[in-house]
Amino acid sequence: MNDTDATVEYILRNYDTITVVGASDDPAKAAHYVPAHMQMHGWRIVPVNPHAATILGEPVYRTLAEVPEQIGLVDVFRPSADTPEIARHAVDVGATALWLQLGIMSEEARSIAVRAGLLYVEDRCLIVEQRRLRLNAPGCRAS
């Protein structure tokens, strides 16, 4: 197991809510079906998208700053070029983990997150990791 594998497992075992930046209401997009899969396995989803009102039955917030509760895990479905700004916003709102989905990578976002003490994962898919580890959300008895 490498450090990223350990971080992935820690996040999936300890975070029960996923704040999804770039969540989509289009079922054909990964930014919809990945959070939907995680929701089916017990994770609570908090969608962030400036263009939708409801996604996966949850109210949508336009920005991380508008989420009215403490944010832990921020999962990102945005182009790599957008991730440094998202990392800064995650730090500003007090998030404790930043996860960039499969195909999304940024040295600058990594540097911002790690410097601020956030757990950091990039270029990994939540579904793949959830299935590999055979985990449900912490406290969830669903199968």
N, C-alpha and C positions, 0 to 999 in steps of 0.2 A: 504494500500500500504506500502511495506517495503522499506528500503533504496536501495536495489538492483533494485526493480521495478522502483523507481524514477530515478535511474541512467540509466537504460535501456531506459526509455521514453525520458530522456534528450538526450541521444546519438542518438536515432532514429529521434528525432525532429530537431537536430542541426548539425549532420554530414552528408554531402552529398556524401562523398567518403569513400570507405572501402578498406583498404590495407589488402589483404588476404594472410597471411603466410601459406604456405602449400596448396595453390590453386592447383586443379587438372584439367587435361584436359580429365579425364575419366567421362563421364556423369552419370555413375552409383554410383559415390562417392559423399558423402555429400559435400566434399571440391570443388565440381563442381556445383551441383545443388542448394546448398544454395546461393552461390554468384550469380548464374544465376537468381534465383528468385529475389534477391535483385536488380539486374541490371534491371530486367523487371519492377520493381517498382520505377525506377528512380535513384537508387544509382549508382555512378560511381565505377567501380571495378579496383583496381590496384593489379594484381596477383604477388605473390612472390613465386618462385619455381626454384630450381637450375637445373631442368631437362627439362624445356619446353620453347618454344619460344613465343607462343601465346596461351592465354586461354581466352575464351569468347570474342574473337575479340580484345583483349587488349595485348599490349606487356608485356612480363613477365620479372621481375627483379630477379636476383639470390639471392639478400639479401636486407634487409631493407635499408642498407647504399647506395645501388645503385639506389634507387628510387630518381629521379631528382627533386622532389618537396617536399614541406613541408607535412609531414604525420600527420594526426589527429588520426583517428581510425585505430588500428591494430586488425584484427580479426584472430584468430589462429586455424588452423586445424592441429595440431601436437600433438604427445603424451605428456601427462602431464610432463614427465621427461624432455622434451625439453623446457618447458615454462620459467624457470628462465633465461636461456640464451636469449630467445626471448624477455622477459621483459627488460633485460639489454640493448639489441639492440634497443628496442622501446624507452627507456629513452635516449639512446645515440643520436638517430636521432631527438629527440624533439617531439615525438608523445605525444598526450594528453589523449588518451584513449586506454585501452587494454581489449579485449573481448576474452575469452576462450570459445569455442563452447561447446555444450552439451557433458557431460562426461569427460571434461577436467578441472582439478582442480589442484592448486598448492599453498600451503601456502607461499613458497618461492617467486614465481612469484607475488603473491598478495602483499607480503611485499615490494618487489622491486618497484612495480608499485605505491603503495600507498605512500611509502616513498618519491617518486619522484613527487607526486602530480597528477598522472594520474587517470582518472576515471577507475574503474575496475569492470568487470563483468566476472564471471566464471560459467561453467556448465549451460549455457543457449544457445538456438538456435535462431539465427537471424530470421529465417522463423516463428517460433512459436511466437516470440515477435512482429514481424511486423504484423502478422495476428491478434494477441490478441489486439493490439493497433489500428489496421486498419489504418496504416500510410503508406504514400509514402515518398520518399526522400524529404527533405526540398526544396521547390520551384517547385516540380514536380506536374503536374496536372493529371498524369496517374491514372488509376483506377485499 
